[in-house]
Amino acid sequence: MSISPGNREEPAVVVTKAYDLVLWLLPKAESFSRSYRFSVGERVVAHGIDLLLALVEARDGRNRVAKR
């Protein structure tokens, strides 16, 4: 899927969905058994947050380029 230059709403939708994913992941990771919570659970949450941050940075970088 490509993002057309005229449609500024699509990146916001992707960021919102990623945020919802992270919010969904947090209680799921907390419900892991103790043996997995601090290894797998922590990594799952960290990667979700990394994804969210990368999408926000990409959206903001795209907005800076569009304003020039």
Phi and psi in degrees as a GROMACS rama.xvg file:
@    title "Ramachandran Plot"
@    xaxis  label "Phi"
@    yaxis  label "Psi"
@TYPE xy
-105.257  150.211  SER-2
-99.6535  121.136  ILE-3
-74.4235  146.081  SER-4
-60.9226  -26.8601  PRO-5
-81.244  -18.9588  GLY-6
-97.982  102.129  ASN-7
-90.0154  -4.56071  ARG-8
-82.7064  -28.4428  GLU-9
-60.1759  -46.369  GLU-10
-60.8668  -35.2005  PRO-11
-65.5501  -36.391  ALA-12
-66.2439  -42.1372  VAL-13
-64.9363  -42.4838  VAL-14
-64.5337  -41.3523  VAL-15
-62.7433  -42.7587  THR-16
-65.5908  -38.8243  LYS-17
-66.0261  -39.7993  ALA-18
-62.2237  -43.827  TYR-19
-62.3876  -36.8972  ASP-20
-62.788  -44.5998  LEU-21
-63.8865  -42.112  VAL-22
-62.5126  -34.236  LEU-23
-73.6107  -36.2918  TRP-24
-68.9709  -35.6633  LEU-25
-55.2211  -54.7553  LEU-26
-68.3569  -30.1636  PRO-27
-64.2951  -44.1715  LYS-28
-66.9725  -35.0355  ALA-29
-67.4383  -24.6515  GLU-30
-86.5787  -2.75052  SER-31
-62.2412  153.467  PHE-32
-63.9527  158.843  SER-33
-57.0015  -34.6238  ARG-34
-68.8335  -21.6276  SER-35
-108.411  -19.8058  TYR-36
-59.1534  -41.9259  ARG-37
-91.2916  -6.80043  PHE-38
-108.655  -68.7451  SER-39
-70.8211  -45.4128  VAL-40
-59.9073  -43.9472  GLY-41
-64.5537  -39.3628  GLU-42
-69.3471  -38.9536  ARG-43
-61.6069  -46.6473  VAL-44
-65.6895  -42.7668  VAL-45
-62.0257  -41.6133  ALA-46
-68.8821  -35.4179  HIS-47
-62.6237  -43.1569  GLY-48
-67.8413  -38.8361  ILE-49
-60.9341  -41.3541  ASP-50
-60.9287  -46.3886  LEU-51
-60.7815  -45.6924  LEU-52
-63.9574  -39.8917  LEU-53
-64.2216  -39.8673  ALA-54
-67.4249  -39.1262  LEU-55
-65.1302  -43.999  VAL-56
-62.9028  -40.7692  GLU-57
-65.3997  -41.3471  ALA-58
-64.6917  -43.8954  ARG-59
-67.3047  -38.1608  ASP-60
-65.4463  -37.2228  GLY-61
-66.348  -38.7634  ARG-62
-67.7993  -37.4173  ASN-63
-65.0261  -39.235  ARG-64
-68.6611  -39.0426  VAL-65
-68.1589  -28.6884  ALA-66
-78.2825  -16.9304  LYS-67
